[in-house]
Amino acid sequence: MSQGTIKKLTEKGFGFIQGDRGELFFHHSSVSGANFDDLREGQSVEYTEGQGPKGPRAENVKVIG
């Protein structure tokens, strides 16, 4: 799994993670172990890189710590 930091969250249920290879999109349905509404910008997360219809995205997003 890769690690990164939540860079931006939107009210529409998606966000962006700053990871080792740049910024990745993630959807609220990709979050596990937490509710999307409980996430905060700046939190450390781990994730797997996947491919979405518009390019790379983060999947299986989990908060670290």
ZIDAFEN-V873356 format. One record per residue. N is the residue number from 1. RES is the residue in one small letter. PHI is phi in radians with two decimals (999 if undefined). PSI is psi in radians with two decimals (none if undefined). D_CENTER is the distance of its C-alpha to the mean C-alpha in whole Angstrom. Layout:
N,RES,PHI,PSI,D_CENTER  N,RES,PHI,PSI,D_CENTER
This chain:
1,m,999,2.57,12  2,s,-1.62,2.81,11  3,q,-2.16,2.65,10  4,g,-2.88,-2.94,8  5,t,-2.25,2.41,8  6,i,-1.17,2.08,6  7,k,-1.63,-0.72,9  8,k,-2.64,2.46,9  9,l,-2.15,2.55,9  10,t,-2.06,2.83,12  11,e,-1.32,-0.18,14  12,k,-1.53,0.03,14  13,g,1.62,0.44,11  14,f,-2.49,2.96,8  15,g,-2.76,-3.00,6  16,f,-2.36,2.46,6  17,i,-2.00,2.34,5  18,q,-1.58,1.96,8  19,g,-2.02,-3.00,9  20,d,-1.07,-0.59,13  21,r,-1.83,0.38,13  22,g,1.96,-2.81,12  23,e,-1.61,2.34,10  24,l,-2.15,2.42,7  25,f,-1.30,2.57,7  26,f,-2.53,2.61,5  27,h,-1.83,2.65,7  28,h,-1.00,-0.49,8  29,s,-1.25,-0.19,10  30,s,-1.57,-0.07,7  31,v,-1.51,2.29,7  32,s,-2.22,2.53,10  33,g,1.45,0.02,13  34,a,-2.76,2.78,12  35,n,-1.51,2.52,12  36,f,-0.97,-0.68,10  37,d,-1.14,-0.32,13  38,d,-1.54,-0.16,13  39,l,-1.29,2.63,10  40,r,-2.35,2.55,11  41,e,-1.07,2.44,10  42,g,1.66,-0.21,11  43,q,-1.22,2.53,10  44,s,-1.48,2.40,10  45,v,-2.40,2.80,7  46,e,-2.11,2.70,8  47,y,-2.81,2.90,7  48,t,-1.90,2.55,9  49,e,-1.50,2.30,10  50,g,-2.28,-3.06,11  51,q,-2.13,2.18,13  52,g,-1.86,3.14,13  53,p,-1.11,-0.41,16  54,k,-1.94,0.19,15  55,g,2.26,-2.86,14  56,p,-1.08,2.55,12  57,r,-2.59,2.83,8  58,a,-1.61,2.38,5  59,e,-2.22,2.83,7  60,n,0.90,0.87,8  61,v,-1.32,2.20,5  62,k,-2.31,2.40,8  63,v,-1.27,2.40,9  64,i,-1.70,2.27,12  65,g,1.44,none,15
